[in-house]
Amino acid sequence: MPINSTKAAITFLLILQTMLIGVNAENRRQQGDSLIKVLISMINQYIPVLKQASSLQEKQKKSLLPTYRRSEDK
């Protein structure tokens, strides 16, 4: 799978995961959970998503940085 389509797939999955967290929160609200409980649950679910997105962003930055040879390697 080419890199761009891999990034697009991962981005799509992160967006889908975020949307599902919102749907889950709405369901919990309709079942009578308090707003505070729902918000705390959402925050706890968003933390791994944000970590994944941050990790992907760091990997992308590293892949875009030019690599330089050390003087011993020349």
N, C-alpha and C positions, 0 to 999 in steps of 0.2 A: 504494500500500500504506500503510495507516495506520501511524502512528509506533509504537504498541504492538506491532503484529504484526511490524514491521521489527526492533524490539529483541528480540522473542522469537525471531525467525529467526536473528539474529546470535548470540544467547546459545546457541541450540541448536547452531549450527555450531561455536562455540568449544568447547562441551562435547564434541561429536562429534570434533573435532580432538584434544582432550585424550585421549579414549578411544582413538583410533587410535594415538596416541603410546605408550600403555600396551600395546596389542596388539602393536605393532612391537617394543617392548622385550621382551615375553614371547617372541616368535618368535626374537629374537636370542639370548636366554638358552638357548632350547631347541636352537639351532644350535651352542651351545658358546662363545659370546662370554663374556668375563669380566664379572663383575658391575660392576666399575669402568668398563669400556668402555661397557656398557649405560647406566649412570647418567650418564656424561658425555654420551652421545648424547641421552638423554632431556632433560637440562638444556639442551643446545643447541637442542633442538626446542621446549622449553617457553618459552624466552626470547621468540620472536616472538609466541607466543600471549599471554603476559603483557603484552607491549607493546600488542597489539591490544586486550586487555581494558582496560588502563589508558587508552588513547586513547579508547575508547568511554565509559569512566567520566567522563573529563574533558569530553567533548562533552556528556554528559548533564548534568553539573553546570553547564556554561555555559548550556545551554538552560533550566535551572530558575532561574537567577539573574534577578532582576528587572532590567530595563534602565531607566536613568534618563536623562532628557534633560538635556543641558547647558544652562546658563542662557542661552547665546547662541541656542539653538534654540527657546526659549519665545516 
